[in-house]
Amino acid sequence: MLVRRKRGWEIPESRATPEPVFRDRRRVLQALGAGSLLAARGFAPAQAAEESDPSAALYPFKRDPRYTLDRPLTPQKIVAHYNNFYEFGPDKSIAGLAQALPIRPWTILVDGLVEKPFTIGIDDLLRKMPLEERLYRHRCVEAWSIAVPWSGFAMAAFLRLAKPLAAAKYVRFQTFLDAKVAPGERRFWYPWPYVEGATIAEGENELAFLVTGLYGKPLPKQDGAPLRLVLPWKYGFKSIKSIVRVSFTDKRPHTFWSKLDPNEYGFWANVNPAVPHPRWSQAFERELGTDKRVPTLIWNGYGDFVAHLYAGIKGQELFR
Ligand code: MTE
C-alpha cells in the first residue's frame, strides 16, 4: 500500500483532479463505502507481463546522450504503480486492472491527409524505426513529476514513414476503445476514446518521442503499452497511451480533456509555473519518490528545444 503523508504545501486531491472526475469518484466512494473500495484497489501487485512481450529481446536500446536530467531517475516501482490511465479508472492504482489489455496483435492505423493510408503492426513498426533510449522529465498537470528512461523512436522518424501531405497541419492520436477490458470506458460521461493532438511542427521537433519501453524493457501496460506519445515540454495529459490510430488533418483535433473541460485543459498545454491551473498553482511540483517540492520550470526545462515553436502565436492560451 502506498501510504503518503500530505505536506502543508500539497494541494488536496480534490483540487488536483478534473472536477467531473472528482465528483464521480466521490459518488463511487459513497456508493461502495470507502474502506472496501480502497482494499479492493490497493497497491497493485507488480506484474512482469512486459517480460513475455514478443519485443523483449530488442531491449535495452542504446541511450541517446543528448538528453540529460537534473535529478535522479524515479524508482521504477513508483512509475509502474502511480498512473493516470482513465480507461482503467480514475485513481492511480490501475496497474493490476491494466494487465487485461491485450497488446498482441496490435495494429496502428495511419490515415487522413497522408500520401497513402496504411496499417502497421507494432512489431513491424519497431523493425523500421531507429530505436533509442532517452532520459526525460515528465510533469503532470496535477503537479507531480517523474524522471524516466523512455525507450522508443523520434516522432520525426514516424512522420517520414507516414508521409503526411503538405495540407496536413495537425496530427491526431487515438487510444483503443474496448469497454470489455477497460472498465473506465463504461463510464459514459467521458468522451471516449481518449484523443490527443499536436501540430506537425511539434511532431517534427527533436524532443517529440513515441515510446515503446521503459527502464530498458517493453512498456508496462499501465504506462501505455505498446505505443504512447511523450512530449516532455507539455503537461502529461498530452502523452496519450496505447495508441491505435494516427490521423493527419488540417483541423485542430478535439482532445479528450478539452472536451471534458475546455476552461481547464486546452490544446497547447505547455508547462509554465507562472500560469496557474484554474483550481491550483503550477509554481511547484512534487517529485515522486523523494516527495521533494521543486520549482516548476517553464517548458518543463526544455525551452531551448521548443520555445521557438510558439514565437509567432498570439491570442491563444499556450499554457493550459
Ligand atoms: N492516455 C490515455 N489513453 N488515458 C489516460 O488517462 N492519462 C494521461 C497520459 N496519457 C492518460 C493517457 C496523464 S493525465 C498523464 S499524467 C500520463 O498519461 C501519465 O502517464 P504514467 O501513468 O505513465 O505516468
Boltz pocket constraint, residues with backbone or C-beta under 6 A from the ligand:
constraints:
  - pocket:
      binder: B
      contacts: [[A, 79], [A, 82], [A, 83], [A, 84], [A, 85], [A, 86], [A, 87], [A, 139], [A, 140], [A, 141], [A, 175], [A, 194], [A, 222], [A, 223], [A, 224], [A, 235], [A, 236], [A, 237], [A, 238], [A, 239], [A, 240], [A, 241], [A, 242]]
      max_distance: 6.0
